[in-house]
Amino acid sequence: MQTSNAQISLARAGAKTAETNKSKGIIRSPIDGIVLARTVEVGQTVTAGFQTPILLTLGRDLTGMQLMVDVDEADVGKVKDGLTASFVVDAYPKRRFVSKVVRLSNMPKAETTVITYEAELTVDNKDRLLRPGMTATATIVTSEQKDVLSVPNAALRFEPPAADSAAKPTAGPPSLPIPGMGGGMRRPGGGGNRSPRPSASGNAGAEPGGRDALWVVDGKNLKRLAVETGATDGRRTEVSGPGVRAGLQVAIDVAEPAE
């Protein structure tokens, strides 16, 4: 009888130990979220020497995401916390998502000969269109100019073929005939300056306050017009000065005369 009671006590102790081990074998998620990746299968045995320490990868809340952007060292001086930004992804090329800079890292990232700094942008993803790991192209707005005149950057680089040999007078703007306008169909490409409102981004290549010149169309001649350059977004540049007005035709190129 004593032997039977001892066996019963031993069986109860074994059952209690098994229940304790079973309670420790339940996998519980530390957070509520969405499973992004699973490295184990249902029914797979998990042991202390398991080679895959990460069983599940969870996303806490995909309605609010982060975008990590590499900022070139030449532009990092213009970027700071709180700046507005926007970006596009390949999955939705016609949609531009709005974001904001919340952090700029001080630790440089060296890739070959390029030094960049990582900026963190917040993203509102309530529509659940964005997914982790997507590649994005971002634009950070470092300054914004309203109600200004701007021209294509090509107009600031344009020089007529005869300008190299023409002497520039000390008084009055120089004037050159438009090549081909006397007997052909050649004319400089014009860009209508219709007072757009550019925004200088992190790719801006010019600083406000510079001096430059435009070649403007005056009948069959080109006239050199001195201007003050301002902010640029890499494609268009703000210009101002005497003679600068909306609708002014500026030369950006010349074409061969028609046969």
Secondary structure by P-SEA (a helix, b strand, c coil): caaaaaaaaaaaaaaaaaaaaaaaabbbbccccccccccccccccccccccccccbbbbcccccbbbbbbbcccccccccccccccccccccccbbbbbbbcccccbbbbcccbbbbbbbbbbbccccccccbbbbbbbbbccccccccccccccccccccccccbbbbcccbbbbccccccccccccbbbbbcbbbbbbcccccccccccbbbbbbcccbbbbbbbbbccccccbbbbbcccccccbbbbcccccccc
